């Protein structure tokens, strides 16, 4: 038997609930280990002297006051922090739920920004379809564009500051560099 097992079996030795073989090993260790023997004698002395201690007297209302304070403590319910930790919206714990809410907020706000901040240009679809018919019926053109040739711009550059610019036919007005 080692010192650790000796300490574990002290209470069963004192109570007399130890089996014979274990008791023999316990006694052998007690006779060979001075520290464990001193520990056993200290605990035995403590148990012998405990009944000799003076009784402490309390007030008549002590037990009633104690029960009242225990009842108040038990009736309090969980703290705000405990309730927040136990809060599970839609069955999720708070941190993942807050992450989901933040993602939803970002999705809705970015959708709002994309839909309402910039608007698409108005197209005359009839005119576009007529132009495409004319292009298809005419002779095929070369698709190579020579950058030295002067070509009219499809879009007017950023026109936020100058609202007096008159749009040419078939041109797009760029706002904010977009």
C-alpha positions in Angstrom: 0.0 0.0 0.0 1.3 3.5 -0.8 0.6 6.8 1.0 -2.2 7.8 -1.4 -4.1 4.6 -0.8 -3.5 5.0 2.9 -5.1 8.4 3.0 -8.1 7.1 1.0 -8.7 4.3 3.5 -8.2 6.2 6.8 -12.0 6.8 7.3 -12.9 3.2 6.6 -10.1 2.1 9.1 -11.4 4.4 11.8 -15.0 3.3 11.2 -14.0 -0.4 11.2 -15.4 -1.1 7.8 -12.1 -2.3 6.2 -11.7 -5.9 4.9 -9.1 -8.1 6.6 -6.5 -8.2 3.8 -6.7 -4.5 3.2 -6.5 -3.9 7.0 -3.3 -5.9 7.2 -1.7 -3.9 4.3 -2.9 -0.7 6.0 -1.3 -1.7 9.4 2.0 -2.6 7.6 2.1 0.8 5.9 1.2 2.5 9.2 4.1 0.8 11.0 6.7 1.6 8.2 5.6 5.2 7.2 6.0 7.8 10.0 4.1 10.5 8.0 1.0 8.3 7.5 1.2 7.1 11.1 1.3 10.7 12.4 -1.6 11.6 10.0 -3.7 8.8 11.4 -3.0 9.7 15.0 -3.8 13.4 14.3 -7.2 12.5 12.8 -8.0 10.1 15.7 -7.1 12.8 18.3 -9.3 15.3 16.4 -12.3 12.9 16.5 -11.7 12.2 20.2 -11.6 15.9 21.1 -14.5 17.1 19.0 -17.2 16.1 21.5 -15.3 18.0 24.3 -15.7 21.3 22.5 -18.1 23.8 24.0 -21.5 24.1 22.3 -22.1 27.4 20.6 -25.4 29.1 21.6 -27.3 31.0 19.0 -30.3 33.4 19.3 -33.8 32.0 19.3 -34.5 33.5 15.9 -31.3 32.1 14.3 -32.9 29.1 12.7 -35.9 31.1 11.5 -33.7 33.9 10.1 -31.5 31.4 8.3 -34.4 29.6 6.7 -35.8 33.0 5.6 -32.6 34.0 4.0 -32.3 30.7 2.3 -35.9 31.1 1.0 -35.1 34.6 -0.4 -31.9 33.3 -2.1 -33.8 30.4 -3.6 -36.7 32.5 -4.8 -34.5 35.0 -6.6 -34.2 33.1 -9.9 -31.4 33.4 -12.3 -29.4 36.6 -12.7 -29.6 38.6 -15.9 -26.3 37.2 -17.0 -27.5 33.6 -16.5 -30.7 34.4 -18.4 -28.7 35.9 -21.3 -26.5 32.8 -21.4 -29.6 30.5 -21.4 -31.5 32.6 -24.0 -31.7 30.5 -27.1 -33.6 32.3 -29.9 -34.7 29.8 -32.5 -32.9 27.1 -30.5 -29.5 28.7 -31.0 -27.0 29.8 -28.4 -26.5 33.6 -28.1 -23.2 34.0 -30.0 -24.2 32.1 -33.1 -27.6 33.8 -33.0 -26.0 37.2 -32.9 -23.8 36.2 -35.9 -26.9 35.1 -37.8 -28.6 38.4 -37.0 -25.5 40.4 -38.1 -25.4 38.5 -41.4 -29.1 39.1 -42.0 -28.6 42.8 -41.2 -25.7 43.1 -43.7 -27.6 41.2 -46.3 -30.7 43.4 -46.0 -28.8 46.7 -45.8 -26.6 45.9 -48.8 -29.7 44.8 -50.8 -31.3 48.1 -49.9 -28.2 50.0 -50.9 -28.0 48.2 -54.2 -31.6 48.6 -55.1 -32.4 52.1 -54.0 -29.0 54.0 -54.2 -28.3 53.5 -57.9 -31.0 53.2 -60.5 -30.8 51.6 -63.9 -30.9 53.8 -67.0 -34.1 54.0 -68.9 -33.9 52.2 -72.2 -36.2 52.6 -75.2 -36.5 48.9 -76.0 -38.3 49.6 -79.3 -35.5 51.7 -80.5 -32.9 49.1 -79.5 -34.8 46.3 -81.3 -35.1 48.5 -84.5 -31.3 49.3 -84.4 -30.4 45.6 -83.9 -32.6 44.7 -86.9 -30.9 47.3 -89.0 -27.5 46.1 -88.0 -28.3 42.5 -88.7 -29.7 43.3 -92.2 -26.8 45.4 -93.3 -23.5 44.1 -94.5 -21.2 42.6 -91.9 -18.8 45.0 -90.3 -15.3 44.4 -89.1 -15.3 43.8 -85.3 -11.8 45.2 -85.0 -11.7 48.7 -83.6 -8.9 51.0 -84.5 -8.1 53.1 -81.4 -6.8 55.9 -83.6 -10.2 56.4 -85.2 -12.3 59.1 -83.6 -15.5 57.4 -82.2 -18.3 58.9 -80.3 -18.5 57.9 -76.7 -21.3 55.7 -75.5 -21.3 57.2 -72.1 -20.7 60.7 -70.8 -18.1 60.8 -68.1 -19.0 61.6 -64.5 -21.6 64.2 -64.6 -22.5 64.6 -60.9 -21.3 68.2 -60.7 -22.7 69.4 -64.0 -26.4 68.7 -64.2 -26.8 70.9 -67.3 -25.2 68.4 -69.7 -27.7 67.4 -72.4 -27.6 63.7 -73.2 -27.0 62.8 -76.8 -29.1 60.0 -78.3 -28.0 56.5 -77.3 -25.7 57.7 -74.5 -25.6 56.7 -70.9 -25.1 59.2 -68.1 -22.5 58.0 -65.5 -23.1 59.0 -61.9 -20.4 58.7 -59.3 -18.0 57.0 -61.7 -20.2 54.0 -62.1 
